[in-house]
Amino acid sequence: MPQAIEQPAIFSATLGLSHPWQITSVTFAKDGRRMDITIDIVQGSPLPCPCCGKAAKTRDTQLETWQHNNFFRFDAYLHANVPHIDCACCGKQQIERPWARAGSKFALVD
Ligand SMILES: [Zn+2]
C-alpha cells in the first residue's frame, strides 16, 4: 500500500507553491522509487488574471501530469488540477504554474 505523509511542506516549498495552490496528497510507491504528488487550488479562491491582475472567474479545470526524474531522488509525478480562468477584460487565460517556472525540471507529460 502507498504510504501517505502528513506534512508535505517541504515539497510545496520546493515546488514554489503558495496560496491558493496546495498539495492534497503525496504517495510513495512500494518500490521506494516513485512519488505521486497531487496539487489542487483551494476551492472558491479568486484567481488573479495573469494579464491585468484583476480577480477572475474559474471557467474549468484540467488535470495535467508533470514528471521529474530526480525530485528528492524520486521519480516524481505531479498531478495538478489546473484552472482556466475567464477574465472580464482579457477573456480566457491560463494561470501560471509555479512548478513550471524557468529552471524547473518538471516536464508536462499529459
Ligand atoms: Zn485580465
Backbone and ligand atoms as CSV (ligand in chain L), in Angstrom:
chain,resi,resn,atom,element,x,y,z
A,1,MET,N,N,0.851,-1.202,0.000
A,1,MET,CA,C,0.000,0.000,0.000
A,1,MET,C,C,0.881,1.245,0.000
A,2,PRO,N,N,0.497,2.264,-0.800
A,2,PRO,CA,C,1.264,3.520,-0.743
A,2,PRO,C,C,1.161,4.128,0.652
A,3,GLN,N,N,2.236,4.786,1.009
A,3,GLN,CA,C,2.282,5.397,2.334
A,3,GLN,C,C,2.047,6.898,2.196
A,4,ALA,N,N,1.151,7.442,2.966
A,4,ALA,CA,C,0.862,8.874,2.895
A,4,ALA,C,C,1.703,9.618,3.921
A,5,ILE,N,N,2.086,10.817,3.605
A,5,ILE,CA,C,2.777,11.625,4.602
A,5,ILE,C,C,1.884,12.764,5.039
A,6,GLU,N,N,2.130,13.241,6.253
A,6,GLU,CA,C,1.236,14.227,6.852
A,6,GLU,C,C,1.637,15.648,6.499
A,7,GLN,N,N,2.930,15.896,6.370
A,7,GLN,CA,C,3.371,17.280,6.222
A,7,GLN,C,C,4.188,17.465,4.957
A,8,PRO,N,N,3.514,17.757,3.858
A,8,PRO,CA,C,4.248,17.920,2.598
A,8,PRO,C,C,4.830,19.310,2.420
A,9,ALA,N,N,5.054,20.044,3.529
A,9,ALA,CA,C,5.502,21.435,3.423
A,9,ALA,C,C,6.809,21.561,2.643
A,10,ILE,N,N,7.713,20.626,2.856
A,10,ILE,CA,C,8.998,20.724,2.155
A,10,ILE,C,C,8.799,20.579,0.649
A,11,PHE,N,N,7.832,19.761,0.256
A,11,PHE,CA,C,7.574,19.591,-1.176
A,11,PHE,C,C,6.928,20.841,-1.759
A,12,SER,N,N,5.959,21.415,-1.049
A,12,SER,CA,C,5.313,22.609,-1.585
A,12,SER,C,C,6.300,23.769,-1.658
A,13,ALA,N,N,7.214,23.856,-0.686
A,13,ALA,CA,C,8.216,24.926,-0.726
A,13,ALA,C,C,9.137,24.745,-1.927
A,14,THR,N,N,9.555,23.502,-2.168
A,14,THR,CA,C,10.454,23.242,-3.286
A,14,THR,C,C,9.771,23.470,-4.632
A,15,LEU,N,N,8.485,23.189,-4.674
A,15,LEU,CA,C,7.735,23.406,-5.918
A,15,LEU,C,C,7.365,24.871,-6.109
A,16,GLY,N,N,7.571,25.683,-5.084
A,16,GLY,CA,C,7.236,27.104,-5.188
A,16,GLY,C,C,5.762,27.395,-5.017
A,17,LEU,N,N,5.047,26.467,-4.384
A,17,LEU,CA,C,3.601,26.654,-4.226
A,17,LEU,C,C,3.294,27.680,-3.145
A,18,SER,N,N,2.293,28.496,-3.419
A,18,SER,CA,C,1.758,29.374,-2.386
A,18,SER,C,C,0.254,29.434,-2.599
A,19,HIS,N,N,-0.448,29.981,-1.636
A,19,HIS,CA,C,-1.901,30.063,-1.730
A,19,HIS,C,C,-2.294,30.665,-3.087
A,20,PRO,N,N,-3.291,30.152,-3.809
A,20,PRO,CA,C,-4.222,29.104,-3.388
A,20,PRO,C,C,-3.795,27.688,-3.762
A,21,TRP,N,N,-2.567,27.505,-4.301
A,21,TRP,CA,C,-2.137,26.146,-4.614
A,21,TRP,C,C,-1.891,25.363,-3.332
A,22,GLN,N,N,-2.284,24.114,-3.322
A,22,GLN,CA,C,-1.978,23.279,-2.162
A,22,GLN,C,C,-1.771,21.835,-2.617
A,23,ILE,N,N,-0.914,21.151,-1.883
A,23,ILE,CA,C,-0.732,19.723,-2.108
A,23,ILE,C,C,-1.844,18.994,-1.369
A,24,THR,N,N,-2.571,18.157,-2.081
A,24,THR,CA,C,-3.660,17.440,-1.427
A,24,THR,C,C,-3.273,16.005,-1.069
A,25,SER,N,N,-2.265,15.463,-1.746
A,25,SER,CA,C,-1.784,14.150,-1.315
A,25,SER,C,C,-0.395,13.884,-1.858
A,26,VAL,N,N,0.362,13.104,-1.108
A,26,VAL,CA,C,1.668,12.622,-1.546
A,26,VAL,C,C,1.699,11.135,-1.242
A,27,THR,N,N,1.985,10.350,-2.246
A,27,THR,CA,C,2.079,8.907,-2.004
A,27,THR,C,C,3.384,8.380,-2.588
A,28,PHE,N,N,3.871,7.323,-1.988
A,28,PHE,CA,C,5.104,6.699,-2.441
A,28,PHE,C,C,4.816,5.274,-2.889
A,29,ALA,N,N,5.399,4.900,-4.008
A,29,ALA,CA,C,5.217,3.533,-4.488
A,29,ALA,C,C,5.987,2.573,-3.594
A,30,LYS,N,N,5.562,1.353,-3.611
A,30,LYS,CA,C,6.127,0.334,-2.728
A,30,LYS,C,C,7.625,0.123,-2.971
A,31,ASP,N,N,8.060,0.277,-4.220
A,31,ASP,CA,C,9.478,0.041,-4.503
A,31,ASP,C,C,10.373,1.202,-4.052
A,32,GLY,N,N,9.767,2.266,-3.527
A,32,GLY,CA,C,10.556,3.355,-2.977
A,32,GLY,C,C,11.165,4.292,-3.996
A,33,ARG,N,N,10.807,4.138,-5.259
A,33,ARG,CA,C,11.398,4.971,-6.300
A,33,ARG,C,C,10.454,6.079,-6.767
A,34,ARG,N,N,9.171,5.796,-6.777
A,34,ARG,CA,C,8.217,6.710,-7.372
A,34,ARG,C,C,7.397,7.442,-6.313
A,35,MET,N,N,7.212,8.726,-6.571
A,35,MET,CA,C,6.386,9.564,-5.708
A,35,MET,C,C,5.302,10.209,-6.560
A,36,ASP,N,N,4.092,10.224,-6.049
A,36,ASP,CA,C,2.988,10.903,-6.742
A,36,ASP,C,C,2.479,12.033,-5.863
A,37,ILE,N,N,2.481,13.227,-6.421
A,37,ILE,CA,C,2.034,14.408,-5.678
A,37,ILE,C,C,0.798,14.959,-6.383
A,38,THR,N,N,-0.266,15.170,-5.633
A,38,THR,CA,C,-1.476,15.754,-6.205
A,38,THR,C,C,-1.616,17.191,-5.712
A,39,ILE,N,N,-1.860,18.086,-6.644
A,39,ILE,CA,C,-1.942,19.514,-6.355
A,39,ILE,C,C,-3.288,20.042,-6.818
A,40,ASP,N,N,-3.855,20.921,-6.021
A,40,ASP,CA,C,-5.162,21.484,-6.361
A,40,ASP,C,C,-5.210,22.935,-5.903
A,41,ILE,N,N,-6.194,23.640,-6.404
A,41,ILE,CA,C,-6.440,25.017,-5.972
A,41,ILE,C,C,-7.452,24.960,-4.825
A,42,VAL,N,N,-7.230,25.744,-3.786
A,42,VAL,CA,C,-8.205,25.819,-2.702
A,42,VAL,C,C,-9.537,26.280,-3.293
A,43,GLN,N,N,-10.580,25.504,-3.018
A,43,GLN,CA,C,-11.888,25.791,-3.599
A,43,GLN,C,C,-12.360,27.205,-3.282
A,44,GLY,N,N,-12.903,27.876,-4.308
A,44,GLY,CA,C,-13.503,29.187,-4.086
A,44,GLY,C,C,-12.519,30.345,-4.061
A,45,SER,N,N,-11.233,30.055,-4.265
A,45,SER,CA,C,-10.265,31.145,-4.255
A,45,SER,C,C,-10.380,31.965,-5.528
A,46,PRO,N,N,-10.510,33.285,-5.428
A,46,PRO,CA,C,-10.455,34.095,-6.640
A,46,PRO,C,C,-9.021,34.107,-7.156
A,47,LEU,N,N,-8.867,33.967,-8.453
A,47,LEU,CA,C,-7.527,33.909,-9.030
A,47,LEU,C,C,-7.263,35.181,-9.828
A,48,PRO,N,N,-6.084,35.752,-9.676
A,48,PRO,CA,C,-5.794,36.954,-10.446
A,48,PRO,C,C,-5.532,36.623,-11.910
A,49,CYS,N,N,-6.040,37.484,-12.789
A,49,CYS,CA,C,-5.768,37.346,-14.218
A,49,CYS,C,C,-4.279,37.613,-14.461
A,50,PRO,N,N,-3.586,36.743,-15.221
A,50,PRO,CA,C,-2.155,36.949,-15.455
A,50,PRO,C,C,-1.887,38.176,-16.328
A,51,CYS,N,N,-2.918,38.659,-16.996
A,51,CYS,CA,C,-2.788,39.798,-17.897
A,51,CYS,C,C,-2.951,41.123,-17.145
A,52,CYS,N,N,-4.064,41.272,-16.428
A,52,CYS,CA,C,-4.388,42.571,-15.823
A,52,CYS,C,C,-4.400,42.526,-14.297
A,53,GLY,N,N,-4.323,41.334,-13.711
A,53,GLY,CA,C,-4.239,41.245,-12.260
A,53,GLY,C,C,-5.568,41.282,-11.530
A,54,LYS,N,N,-6.655,41.519,-12.250
A,54,LYS,CA,C,-7.957,41.534,-11.578
A,54,LYS,C,C,-8.404,40.107,-11.250
A,55,ALA,N,N,-9.197,39.989,-10.198
A,55,ALA,CA,C,-9.734,38.676,-9.843
A,55,ALA,C,C,-10.631,38.187,-10.981
A,56,ALA,N,N,-10.431,36.942,-11.355
A,56,ALA,CA,C,-11.191,36.392,-12.473
A,56,ALA,C,C,-11.920,35.130,-12.038
A,57,LYS,N,N,-12.925,34.770,-12.808
A,57,LYS,CA,C,-13.684,33.551,-12.507
A,57,LYS,C,C,-12.965,32.329,-13.056
A,58,THR,N,N,-13.099,31.221,-12.335
A,58,THR,CA,C,-12.581,29.959,-12.846
A,58,THR,C,C,-13.585,29.377,-13.826
A,59,ARG,N,N,-13.112,29.083,-15.018
A,59,ARG,CA,C,-14.015,28.555,-16.043
A,59,ARG,C,C,-14.121,27.040,-15.935
A,60,ASP,N,N,-12.993,26.396,-15.921
A,60,ASP,CA,C,-12.979,24.945,-15.739
A,60,ASP,C,C,-11.569,24.560,-15.304
A,61,THR,N,N,-11.368,23.303,-15.023
A,61,THR,CA,C,-10.028,22.853,-14.655
A,61,THR,C,C,-9.633,21.694,-15.549
A,62,GLN,N,N,-8.339,21.537,-15.690
A,62,GLN,CA,C,-7.832,20.433,-16.493
A,62,GLN,C,C,-6.759,19.704,-15.701
A,63,LEU,N,N,-6.862,18.398,-15.657
A,63,LEU,CA,C,-5.862,17.609,-14.941
A,63,LEU,C,C,-4.620,17.458,-15.822
A,64,GLU,N,N,-3.491,17.909,-15.299
A,64,GLU,CA,C,-2.221,17.793,-16.016
A,64,GLU,C,C,-1.274,16.910,-15.215
A,65,THR,N,N,-0.436,16.172,-15.920
A,65,THR,CA,C,0.577,15.355,-15.261
A,65,THR,C,C,1.955,15.850,-15.670
A,66,TRP,N,N,2.792,16.118,-14.677
A,66,TRP,CA,C,4.160,16.582,-14.896
A,66,TRP,C,C,5.102,15.585,-14.249
A,67,GLN,N,N,6.304,15.479,-14.796
A,67,GLN,CA,C,7.230,14.460,-14.298
A,67,GLN,C,C,8.627,15.047,-14.108
A,68,HIS,N,N,9.300,14.563,-13.093
A,68,HIS,CA,C,10.674,14.974,-12.771
A,68,HIS,C,C,11.380,13.711,-12.294
A,69,ASN,N,N,12.498,13.345,-12.950
A,69,ASN,CA,C,13.074,12.032,-12.627
A,69,ASN,C,C,14.054,12.043,-11.456
A,70,ASN,N,N,14.281,13.224,-10.845
A,70,ASN,CA,C,15.146,13.240,-9.661
A,70,ASN,C,C,14.706,14.347,-8.705
A,71,PHE,N,N,13.519,14.163,-8.164
A,71,PHE,CA,C,12.968,15.113,-7.206
A,71,PHE,C,C,13.133,14.490,-5.828
A,72,PHE,N,N,14.072,14.997,-5.038
A,72,PHE,CA,C,14.438,14.344,-3.772
A,72,PHE,C,C,14.793,12.878,-4.023
A,73,ARG,N,N,15.442,12.641,-5.175
A,73,ARG,CA,C,15.859,11.296,-5.597
A,73,ARG,C,C,14.693,10.372,-5.940
A,74,PHE,N,N,13.528,10.937,-6.089
A,74,PHE,CA,C,12.382,10.135,-6.508
A,74,PHE,C,C,12.079,10.407,-7.973
A,75,ASP,N,N,11.442,9.415,-8.580
A,75,ASP,CA,C,10.830,9.617,-9.877
A,75,ASP,C,C,9.455,10.203,-9.552
A,76,ALA,N,N,9.318,11.506,-9.698
A,76,ALA,CA,C,8.136,12.191,-9.174
A,76,ALA,C,C,7.127,12.500,-10.276
A,77,TYR,N,N,5.884,12.234,-9.973
A,77,TYR,CA,C,4.792,12.595,-10.864
A,77,TYR,C,C,3.894,13.589,-10.140
A,78,LEU,N,N,3.640,14.690,-10.818
A,78,LEU,CA,C,2.818,15.756,-10.270
A,78,LEU,C,C,1.482,15.716,-11.002
A,79,HIS,N,N,0.411,15.599,-10.251
A,79,HIS,CA,C,-0.923,15.601,-10.848
A,79,HIS,C,C,-1.608,16.882,-10.400
A,80,ALA,N,N,-1.815,17.780,-11.329
A,80,ALA,CA,C,-2.322,19.100,-10.948
A,80,ALA,C,C,-3.641,19.398,-11.639
A,81,ASN,N,N,-4.589,19.864,-10.843
A,81,ASN,CA,C,-5.856,20.332,-11.384
A,81,ASN,C,C,-5.693,21.814,-11.701
A,82,VAL,N,N,-5.362,22.112,-12.947
A,82,VAL,CA,C,-5.029,23.486,-13.317
A,82,VAL,C,C,-6.279,24.215,-13.805
A,83,PRO,N,N,-6.657,25.328,-13.146
A,83,PRO,CA,C,-7.845,26.047,-13.578
A,83,PRO,C,C,-7.581,26.917,-14.810
A,84,HIS,N,N,-8.568,27.019,-15.639
A,84,HIS,CA,C,-8.582,28.018,-16.710
A,84,HIS,C,C,-9.501,29.128,-16.225
A,85,ILE,N,N,-9.104,30.346,-16.427
A,85,ILE,CA,C,-9.916,31.445,-15.911
A,85,ILE,C,C,-10.498,32.286,-17.038
A,86,ASP,N,N,-11.537,32.994,-16.693
A,86,ASP,CA,C,-12.253,33.844,-17.627
A,86,ASP,C,C,-12.229,35.255,-17.049
A,87,CYS,N,N,-11.423,36.124,-17.631
A,87,CYS,CA,C,-11.302,37.491,-17.129
A,87,CYS,C,C,-12.303,38.374,-17.871
A,88,ALA,N,N,-12.960,39.272,-17.127
A,88,ALA,CA,C,-13.944,40.169,-17.738
A,88,ALA,C,C,-13.286,41.071,-18.786
A,89,CYS,N,N,-12.006,41.386,-18.603
A,89,CYS,CA,C,-11.303,42.282,-19.540
A,89,CYS,C,C,-10.581,41.521,-20.647
A,90,CYS,N,N,-9.919,40.434,-20.271
A,90,CYS,CA,C,-8.961,39.810,-21.186
A,90,CYS,C,C,-9.456,38.493,-21.781
A,91,GLY,N,N,-10.576,37.995,-21.302
A,91,GLY,CA,C,-11.070,36.730,-21.829
A,91,GLY,C,C,-10.401,35.535,-21.179
A,92,LYS,N,N,-10.376,34.422,-21.903
A,92,LYS,CA,C,-9.850,33.179,-21.338
A,92,LYS,C,C,-8.335,33.260,-21.172
A,93,GLN,N,N,-7.863,32.845,-20.009
A,93,GLN,CA,C,-6.436,32.923,-19.710
A,93,GLN,C,C,-5.998,31.655,-19.006
A,94,GLN,N,N,-4.719,31.359,-19.139
A,94,GLN,CA,C,-4.126,30.274,-18.351
A,94,GLN,C,C,-3.346,30.904,-17.213
A,95,ILE,N,N,-3.395,30.300,-16.053
A,95,ILE,CA,C,-2.644,30.855,-14.940
A,95,ILE,C,C,-1.270,30.207,-14.869
A,96,GLU,N,N,-0.367,30.889,-14.184
A,96,GLU,CA,C,0.999,30.396,-14.077
A,96,GLU,C,C,1.057,29.166,-13.185
A,97,ARG,N,N,1.833,28.189,-13.639
A,97,ARG,CA,C,2.073,27.002,-12.819
A,97,ARG,C,C,3.404,27.200,-12.114
A,98,PRO,N,N,3.375,27.290,-10.784
A,98,PRO,CA,C,4.610,27.610,-10.059
A,98,PRO,C,C,5.731,26.596,-10.299
A,99,TRP,N,N,5.373,25.342,-10.493
A,99,TRP,CA,C,6.385,24.281,-10.645
A,99,TRP,C,C,6.951,24.243,-12.058
A,100,ALA,N,N,6.409,25.084,-12.946
A,100,ALA,CA,C,6.847,25.046,-14.348
A,100,ALA,C,C,7.678,26.273,-14.714
A,101,ARG,N,N,8.128,27.010,-13.703
A,101,ARG,CA,C,8.924,28.201,-13.976
A,101,ARG,C,C,10.248,27.840,-14.636
A,102,ALA,N,N,10.894,28.864,-15.198
A,102,ALA,CA,C,12.198,28.658,-15.836
A,102,ALA,C,C,13.149,27.997,-14.846
A,103,GLY,N,N,13.878,27.008,-15.295
A,103,GLY,CA,C,14.815,26.311,-14.425
A,103,GLY,C,C,14.223,25.086,-13.752
A,104,SER,N,N,12.901,24.983,-13.776
A,104,SER,CA,C,12.262,23.805,-13.198
A,104,SER,C,C,12.536,22.606,-14.090
A,105,LYS,N,N,12.692,21.454,-13.462
A,105,LYS,CA,C,12.943,20.248,-14.264
A,105,LYS,C,C,11.687,19.438,-14.464
A,106,PHE,N,N,10.563,19.972,-14.047
A,106,PHE,CA,C,9.319,19.267,-14.306
A,106,PHE,C,C,8.912,19.471,-15.762
A,107,ALA,N,N,8.514,18.402,-16.407
A,107,ALA,CA,C,8.082,18.455,-17.798
A,107,ALA,C,C,6.661,17.910,-17.906
A,108,LEU,N,N,5.876,18.560,-18.744
A,108,LEU,CA,C,4.499,18.123,-18.949
A,108,LEU,C,C,4.488,16.814,-19.727
A,109,VAL,N,N,3.841,15.798,-19.186
A,109,VAL,CA,C,3.780,14.529,-19.903
A,109,VAL,C,C,2.379,14.212,-20.409
A,110,ASP,N,N,1.357,14.817,-19.824
A,110,ASP,CA,C,-0.007,14.509,-20.255
A,110,ASP,C,C,-0.938,15.663,-19.897
L,1,ZN,ZN,ZN,-7.471,40.314,-17.291
